[in-house]
Amino acid sequence: METIQLISSISTPIIVLILGIIISRKIEDIKNKSIKKKEWSTKWSENFFHIFQGLNDTTENILFSLFEVSELNKSGKGNSPECNRIIDHINKLTSELQKKEFAIRTQMYLAPKRSKEFIDLLHKLFEQIREVFTSKTGNVEVIHDTLIELNRKAKLTHSEILELL
């Protein structure tokens, strides 16, 4: 009986040590995987944020340029070289906006819950801009309101990419 107690008293700390090492390694593996996943989410969310920020800036530039064209039309300078220069600028910005829209759509697979709603609102914004540009009339404030709503949706999308929602 003493032999069994001696073996038991010696083996118990060894078994506890081995189990502790195994559990510690498992916890460390889980922690490392969690950190890598968080880093991945953070990197992609930063990428989405920068692309959206560029899209937002380009849209604001288009809106301001449309406002300038509207003011020139109101003052009777709708066919002036200055107005034509601004229209050329709007065309370049629109091309940029389309590239950024494509990049945003590519990123949307990272936010499957929000992607359809976000893309639908983005298309609405594009349609509003197109309508104002082709008709040379319209309410830029409506477009601005859509842009504000798109910014709200982008914030939620960004949170989903970060896996906060």
Buried (B, 14 or more C-beta within 10 A) or exposed (E): EEEEEEEEEEEEEEEEEEEEEEEEEEEEEEEEEEEEEEEEBEEBBEBBBEBBEBBBBBBEBBBBBBBBBBEBBEEEEBEEEEBEEBBEBBEEBBEBBEEBBEBBBEBBEBBEEBBEEBBEBBEBBBEBBEEBBEEEEBEBEEBBEBBEEBEEBBEBBBBBBBBEE
